[in-house]
Amino acid sequence: MDIRNPTVLKLAKQIPGFGASGVASLSTNMMVTALLHDGLGLRLEWAYLGGYSSALVVSFLICRHLIFKATDTPRVRQFVFYFASSLSFRGLEYLASLAIQKQSGHHYLVPLFIVAVISFFIKFFYYRATVFRERRL
């Protein structure tokens, strides 16, 4: 692999940026989930849902404005596509978090973290290829 290749160089910039957005998203998710569950006493199912919903908004804004800047898709259309894609991802993450927690008995934040790490790689390449694909020249 030639590290001077423009695609490789772009990936070398985008992956760490996407990683940083993942950290911001995960942090938002964990803080909101903990606040809703521990602070407000919501059931875990609702707390997870609130955390994932908050993370979705944070993630879109970072991806749109900081990571995948070469897109020419109108914002509203892109958000709708992102929302639909993310809803599918978040739904699967939600179910996986619950399933892992119920099967393992681990503290509720451990499954949330495990699921987030695995889905990071899947989402990066999916979003890059579809939702935030580059302008056609």
N, C-alpha and C positions, 0 to 999 in steps of 0.2 A: 504494500500500500504506500503510495507516494504522499508524504505529508504536505507537499506543496500543491497538491490537487485542491482546486477551489472548494469542491464539495467536502473534502476532508477538513479543510480549514474552517468552513462554515459549521460543520458538525462539532468541531473542537470548541467553537464558541457557544453554539446553541445548547449542547448537552449540559455543560455546567450551569448555564443560565436557567435551563429547564429544571435542573437539580435545585437551584436556589429557589425557583418558584415552587417546587415541590416541598421544600423545607418551610417556606412561608405558608403554603397551603396546609401542610400537615400541622404546623404550629397553630394555625387558625382553627383547624379541625379539633385538635386536642384541647385547646383552651376553651372553645365554645362547648365541646362535649362535656368537659369537666365542669364548667360553669353551670350548664343546664342540669347535669346529673347530680353533682355534689353540692353546688350552690343553690340551685332552685328545686332540687328534689324530683326532677322529671324522671320518668322511667327511662331505662337505658335505651330502649328502642327509639324514643323521641329525641333523646340527647344525641345519639348517633346521627339521626336525621338532620337535626339542627347544625351539627358540626360539619357534616358533609355538604350541606347547602351553603354554608358560609364559605367553605373552602372553594366551592365551585366559582363563586363570584371573584374571589381573590385571584384564583388561577387564571381565569379568562383575562382579567385586566393586565396581569403580568405578561401572559403569552402574547396578547394582542399588541401591547405597547412596548415591550422590552425584548422579547425573544424572537418572534417570527414577524419582523417588521416589513418584510418584502411582499406582503400580501396586498392585493388590491380589492379584495372582497369587501363590499359595503358592511359597515359595523353591525347593523341590525341583523342582516342576513347571516353574517358570520356568528353572531351571538346565538341566534336560533339554532344553527347547525352545531355549534359548540355545546349549547345547552342540551340538545337532543343526544349528542354523542356522550357528553359527560353524565347525563342522567342515566344512560345505559351503564357506563363505567361505574358511577357512584352507586347505582342499584346493586350491581354485582359486588362491589366493595362492601356495601352495607350488609348484604347477605353473607358474604364470606367472613366479615368481622364477627357477626353474630354466631355463625356456625363454628368458627374456630374457638370463640370464647366459650360457647356452650359445651363443646367437645373437650376442650383442654382445661377449663376452669381457671385459666390465667386471669389476672387483673384485666379489666376491659380495655385498657390502653395498649396492651401488648398485641392483641390481634389487630387492632387498628393500625399499629405501626408495621407489622408484618405484611399486611395487605397493601399498604401504601407503597412499600419498597418494591414489591413484585409488580404492581400495576404501573409504577413509574416508567419502566422500560417499554411496556406495551403502549402506553398512552403517548410517549414521546414520538415514536415512529408513526403511530396512527395520526396524531394531530399534525405532524409535519407534512405527511403525505396527503391529507384531506382538508381539514378545517383551515389550517394556516399555510396552505401550499403557496409557493411563490408565484408572482406574476408571470404570465406567459409573455415572452418577448416577441 
